[in-house]
Amino acid sequence: QFSISRAGAMAASSSSRHQELVSVRRSVVKVFVRSSQPNWTSPWQQRPQRSGTGSGFCINTSRRQVLTNAHVVGDAVMVRVRRYGHAARYPAKVLCISHQVDLALLEVPADAFW
């Protein structure tokens, strides 16, 4: 009987871990960025745009906020985010950025994203 209850506990534990993994996946986003660094030798010009990607995660659904790294969205011209398992990309706005701690806060206003 001990082995049966132990197996049942292991199955319940495995099920709860699966639910936690599903919950975590829902909060993870991929961040797509088009950026253009300043041209310090000719300040009236921008350097050519480059594409990059990074990751982030939803931290506040009521405020529609996503946390990512500052190096991902630094010098961003356009930022879009995509949820795990979805194909659609949604525009995002950089609310604040701190290169000292390498964090940036994004806002995703699209209802369909949430």
NORRA-V454785 format. One record per run of one state. SS is the DSSP state (2 for helix, 1 for strand, 0 for the rest). FROM is the first residue (numbers start at 1). TO is the last residue. If there is no record, write none. Layout:
# NORRA-V454785
ss->{SS:SS}
from->{FROM:FROM}
to->{TO:TO}
This chain:
# NORRA-V454785
ss->{0:2:1:0:1:0:1:0:1:0:1:0:2:0:1:0:1:0:1:0:1:0:2:0}
from->{1:2:28:36:38:39:46:47:50:61:65:69:70:74:76:84:90:92:93:99:103:108:111:114}
to->{1:27:35:37:38:45:46:49:60:64:68:69:73:75:83:89:91:92:98:102:107:110:113:114}
